[in-house]
Amino acid sequence: MDLLNTLVDKGLRRELPSREEALAVLATSDDDLLDVVAAAGKVRRKWFGRRVKLNYLVNLKSGLCPEDCSYCSQRLGSKAEILKYTWLKPEDASKAAAAGVAGGAKRVCLVASGRGPTDRDIDRVSKTIEAIKEQNEDVEVCACLGLLSAGQAERLREAGADAYNHNLNTSEATYGGITTTHTYADRVDTVQQAQAAGMSACSGLIAGMGESDEDLVDVVFSLRDLDPDSVPVNFLIPFEGTPLAKEWNLTPQRALRILAMVRFVCPDVEVRLAGGREVHLRSMQPLALHLVNSIFLGDYLTSEGQEGKADLDMIADAGFEVEGAGTTTLPAHRADVAGAGCGGGSCGPCGDDSAVPAAAEAPVAAVAEAEAPVAEAVGAGQDARTDLVAVRRRGAGTDLPPNA
Ligand code: SF4
């Protein structure tokens, strides 16, 4: 397929595909899926070999958020039966983080619900970062605390935060349909503050909220412009009790095409498979390892992930290897910052999700082989699989051991 040959060539040269090419990836047919995965896999292996970075989420503060992000089980008015608790003590957060590190996680992502931290919250998180780094010298720490105010990024950096996560989530055009309490521009500003303070920026998206192919390409191109070191790709987990509870729009094939498109647009960036992989990719998860070079280990913020042991087995069985602490995640030309951002968190779910306006438009076409439209897969009338969504009851904030 000429399209795929072109995209591989561009990916190996770190050259940006055209919008039409990115849209054409989303529009490929299921018959071409393995070719798409193989092509994007070449780009993945060029920049990251067969390494898989493991990341571990610690939800420092869960639920009771005053913001109204429609996809989020922690939002204002959410009826989802999630755990709700206020700030974990530094020693408890450190203990939770240690479980992830023991399971092979190289990065710990400290997430807190809320619009953004107060200066007192920054004090607490700084103490938590110090506690974690005292116990686990080599671990990378990413903070994910929402919108930052002036000076807060610098304080986190000084406290030892290696990275900051804040997701764009969806295109600028559709952003107002998922959240009314803050803007897309607010989110861009926070990512830029993190970068300016010298932290590795992590920013990604949520797919499956009813967005069009154009929206998906828009947000990924916007992320490429922002140039984060890592891009988490969440697939909406339609929590009962949130406005997007009925949005079961994804098939495993669609999810793989989205990941391939992200890899082609961000060839040398840490692409992280984040919340929703278990419920949407299901038995196709191993194929996604050919596209992403990073996943979360264990549970998400408010939902249960696959068992850590199952993830480690999957990685080994698929012929990949867990990235060790002594290895730099990013290719040499990008590796001047410690790692590659977080990615599942707070203001960009890792375990929650649901949300947006419906607008599944037909995909593009300009590129030759763009066949069978994807819009048919989106909203294809899949039955809701609410049995697949399990609220997290273990780990941080509970007396039960985590699922790392
Ligand atoms: S995504 Fe973040 S800001 Fe939005 S409702 Fe959830 S916790 Fe609050």
Boltz pocket constraint, residues with backbone or C-beta under 6 A from the ligand:
constraints:
  - pocket:
      binder: B
      contacts: [[A, 65], [A, 66], [A, 67], [A, 68], [A, 69], [A, 72], [A, 73], [A, 74], [A, 75], [A, 76], [A, 112], [A, 113], [A, 114], [A, 115], [A, 146], [A, 345], [A, 346], [A, 347], [A, 348], [A, 349]]
      max_distance: 6.0
